[in-house]
Amino acid sequence: MRAVRGALPRKTALELALRSGASPRSAETWLAGKGAPNAEALAALLRSDLGLIVLEAIMAGAAPPWWEALRRQIAISRLRRAQAEHQRALEALEREAAP
């Protein structure tokens, strides 16, 4: 749940509850490390905007081939997105510099 705290620094328990379908009290219990989400709540979290963060936390330290392949694809996707953003920024600067 540490990763979720980083992604949801404010009203973490409430935000976690909204995404998981659980009560805020249950979310507080998870965040305190005194319990864990049930399968239904975990599935809801994986389907939410926090899904990748939750999956990475679950898979921490694991290295099955499918996970390694997925992690590589995610890294490639992030790099391509950053590359496209840098390309747009470069082109904008070049347009500004043109006479």
LOPA-300502 format. One record per residue: x, y, z of N, C-alpha, C in turn. Coordinates in Angstrom, 3 decimals. Layout:
<recs>
X:Y:Z:X:Y:Z:X:Y:Z .
...
</recs>
This chain:
<recs>
0.810:-1.202:0.000:0.000:0.000:0.000:0.856:1.270:0.000 .
2.166:1.107:0.205:3.059:2.266:0.182:3.003:2.956:-1.177 .
2.934:2.158:-2.237:2.891:2.720:-3.588:1.598:3.509:-3.800 .
0.516:3.027:-3.235:-0.767:3.727:-3.354:-0.702:5.059:-2.623 .
-0.061:5.066:-1.460:0.102:6.337:-0.724:0.840:7.367:-1.571 .
1.862:6.912:-2.285:2.606:7.826:-3.140:1.761:8.383:-4.270 .
0.871:7.562:-4.801:0.012:7.995:-5.900:-1.170:8.826:-5.418 .
-1.578:8.605:-4.176:-2.722:9.320:-3.597:-2.311:9.956:-2.273 .
-1.528:11.030:-2.326:-0.999:11.601:-1.080:-2.043:12.279:-0.190 .
-3.189:12.622:-0.740:-4.218:13.303:0.052:-5.469:12.435:0.125 .
-6.035:12.349:1.310:-7.248:11.557:1.535:-7.087:10.152:0.954 .
-5.946:9.548:1.248:-5.585:8.256:0.670:-6.644:7.195:0.924 .
-7.106:7.065:2.155:-8.085:6.024:2.475:-9.387:6.239:1.707 .
-9.854:7.461:1.639:-11.088:7.750:0.919:-10.930:7.459:-0.570 .
-9.836:7.905:-1.151:-9.590:7.669:-2.573:-9.462:6.172:-2.869 .
-8.783:5.465:-1.987:-8.619:4.019:-2.136:-9.972:3.322:-2.032 .
-10.790:3.761:-1.097:-12.128:3.190:-0.929:-12.982:3.418:-2.176 .
-12.924:4.616:-2.716:-13.705:4.918:-3.921:-13.301:4.027:-5.091 .
-12.020:3.778:-5.239:-11.538:2.971:-6.362:-11.766:1.476:-6.153 .
-11.795:1.033:-4.910:-11.903:-0.398:-4.622:-13.328:-0.859:-4.364 .
-14.206:0.086:-4.067:-15.570:-0.278:-3.721:-15.714:-0.706:-2.269 .
-14.661:-0.582:-1.505:-14.685:-0.945:-0.087:-15.007:0.297:0.743 .
-15.180:0.094:2.026:-15.448:1.223:2.919:-14.149:1.961:3.233 .
-14.255:3.235:3.581:-13.052:3.963:3.990:-12.369:3.303:5.191 .
-13.152:2.721:6.090:-12.571:2.035:7.257:-11.724:0.839:6.811 .
-12.209:0.074:5.831:-11.420:-1.049:5.308:-10.131:-0.538:4.681 .
-10.241:0.529:3.915:-9.057:1.104:3.276:-8.046:1.568:4.319 .
-8.531:2.144:5.407:-7.626:2.565:6.486:-6.908:1.361:7.082 .
-7.626:0.252:7.213:-7.029:-0.980:7.748:-5.912:-1.467:6.827 .
-6.154:-1.448:5.515:-5.129:-1.884:4.549:-3.908:-0.990:4.641 .
-4.163:0.317:4.697:-3.058:1.277:4.730:-2.236:1.145:6.010 .
-2.876:0.701:7.085:-2.170:0.499:8.351:-1.418:-0.829:8.371 .
-1.592:-1.627:7.325:-0.910:-2.916:7.255:-1.544:-3.985:8.124 .
-2.783:-3.768:8.529:-3.471:-4.727:9.404:-4.434:-5.630:8.655 .
-4.446:-5.524:7.376:-5.326:-6.337:6.551:-4.990:-6.113:5.095 .
-5.678:-6.822:4.236:-5.446:-6.695:2.803:-6.792:-6.705:2.087 .
-6.840:-6.113:0.915:-8.098:-6.116:0.164:-8.514:-7.552:-0.188 .
-9.822:-7.786:-0.198:-10.296:-9.081:-0.662:-10.182:-9.133:-2.189 .
-10.486:-10.256:-2.770:-10.305:-10.436:-4.216:-11.120:-9.430:-5.019 .
-12.332:-9.171:-4.589:-13.197:-8.230:-5.311:-12.612:-6.816:-5.292 .
-12.161:-6.370:-4.125:-11.572:-5.037:-4.000:-10.261:-4.956:-4.772 .
-9.474:-6.015:-4.716:-8.215:-6.039:-5.449:-8.463:-5.965:-6.954 .
-9.453:-6.713:-7.430:-9.792:-6.661:-8.857:-10.227:-5.251:-9.254 .
-11.016:-4.604:-8.402:-11.453:-3.233:-8.687:-10.258:-2.291:-8.751 .
-9.303:-2.457:-7.841:-8.108:-1.613:-7.862:-7.289:-1.852:-9.126 .
-7.163:-3.102:-9.530:-6.409:-3.417:-10.742:-7.074:-2.827:-11.980 .
-8.390:-2.684:-11.950:-9.125:-2.111:-13.090:-9.160:-0.588:-13.043 .
-8.715:0.003:-11.959:-8.778:1.454:-11.790:-7.566:2.142:-12.420 .
-7.534:3.452:-12.278:-6.382:4.213:-12.757:-5.116:3.898:-11.976 .
-5.250:3.209:-10.862:-4.092:2.787:-10.071:-3.640:1.376:-10.424 .
-4.268:0.773:-11.416:-4.031:-0.623:-11.731:-2.577:-1.007:-11.899 .
-1.841:-0.251:-12.670:-0.438:-0.598:-12.900:0.384:-0.456:-11.620 .
0.102:0.557:-10.834:0.811:0.751:-9.561:0.550:-0.432:-8.635 .
-0.703:-0.852:-8.565:-1.076:-1.988:-7.715:-0.413:-3.263:-8.224 .
-0.464:-3.485:-9.532:0.145:-4.689:-10.106:1.652:-4.717:-9.850 .
2.321:-3.581:-10.031:3.763:-3.526:-9.781:4.073:-3.833:-8.312 .
3.226:-3.360:-7.405:3.441:-3.631:-5.978:3.238:-5.114:-5.680 .
2.228:-5.702:-6.274:1.965:-7.130:-6.068:3.112:-7.975:-6.609 .
3.641:-7.590:-7.756:4.657:-8.389:-8.440:6.081:-8.052:-8.009 .
6.250:-7.139:-7.067:7.593:-6.752:-6.618:8.398:-7.983:-6.218 .
9.567:-8.101:-6.791:10.458:-9.208:-6.473:10.194:-10.471:-7.272 .
9.108:-10.502:-8.013:8.788:-11.679:-8.833:9.390:-11.492:-10.224 .
9.747:-12.594:-10.867:10.372:-12.478:-12.187:9.926:-13.569:-13.163 .
8.623:-13.903:-13.201:8.223:-14.869:-14.218:8.397:-14.234:-15.599 .
8.637:-15.039:-16.622:8.891:-14.493:-17.957:7.808:-13.539:-18.461 .
6.551:-13.858:-18.205:5.482:-12.981:-18.694:5.563:-11.604:-18.039 .
5.941:-11.550:-16.760:6.040:-10.271:-16.071:7.227:-9.469:-16.583 .
8.339:-10.129:-16.795:9.515:-9.445:-17.342:9.205:-8.877:-18.727 .
8.500:-9.646:-19.550:8.133:-9.169:-20.892:7.191:-7.969:-20.802 .
6.234:-8.034:-19.900:5.303:-6.915:-19.729:6.032:-5.680:-19.225 .
6.930:-5.856:-18.267:7.696:-4.711:-17.756:8.519:-4.054:-18.855 .
9.108:-4.869:-19.724:9.870:-4.305:-20.856:8.953:-3.512:-21.780 .
7.777:-4.065:-22.076:6.835:-3.362:-22.962:6.366:-2.051:-22.346 .
6.139:-2.053:-21.052:5.745:-0.828:-20.353:6.865:0.205:-20.435 .
8.097:-0.230:-20.233:9.245:0.692:-20.318:9.374:1.255:-21.726 .
9.197:0.407:-22.737:9.257:0.867:-24.132:8.177:1.901:-24.383 .
6.967:1.629:-23.912:5.852:2.552:-24.106:6.126:3.904:-23.443 .
6.641:3.876:-22.233:6.961:5.127:-21.531:8.040:5.910:-22.266 .
9.049:5.222:-22.750:10.123:5.891:-23.484:9.624:6.474:-24.799 .
8.771:5.740:-25.504:8.213:6.267:-26.771:7.354:7.496:-26.518 .
6.578:7.471:-25.420:5.749:8.630:-25.074:6.644:9.833:-24.775 .
7.700:9.619:-24.006:8.626:10.707:-23.681:9.336:11.207:-24.932 .
9.713:10.283:-25.806:10.369:10.654:-27.053:9.454:11.548:-27.896 .
8.170:11.185:-27.985:7.220:11.982:-28.762:7.050:13.370:-28.145 .
7.001:13.441:-26.827:6.888:14.738:-26.151:8.121:15.601:-26.410 .
9.283:14.994:-26.350:10.518:15.742:-26.622:10.569:16.198:-28.074 .
10.099:15.358:-28.970:10.083:15.725:-30.389:9.185:16.938:-30.606 .
8.006:16.943:-29.977:7.107:18.092:-30.110:7.737:19.350:-29.533 .
8.396:19.232:-28.390:9.045:20.386:-27.772:10.173:20.911:-28.658 .
10.949:20.004:-29.224:12.027:20.396:-30.119:11.485:21.132:-31.338 .
10.457:20.589:-31.935:9.871:21.230:-33.121:9.312:22.612:-32.790 .
8.718:22.771:-31.630:8.213:24.076:-31.222:9.350:25.067:-31.054 .
10.452:24.647:-30.459:11.610:25.546:-30.308:12.210:25.897:-31.673 .
12.247:24.933:-32.553:12.775:25.216:-33.893:11.886:26.193:-34.650 .
10.583:26.084:-34.483:9.670:27.048:-35.142:9.888:28.455:-34.591 .
10.094:28.546:-33.265:10.343:29.850:-32.638:11.665:30.449:-33.100 .
12.637:29.609:-33.363:13.967:30.082:-33.740:14.054:30.424:-35.218 .
13.111:29.954:-36.011:13.162:30.196:-37.455:12.945:31.675:-37.749 .
13.675:32.187:-38.748:13.548:33.628:-39.089:12.207:33.986:-39.685 .
</recs>
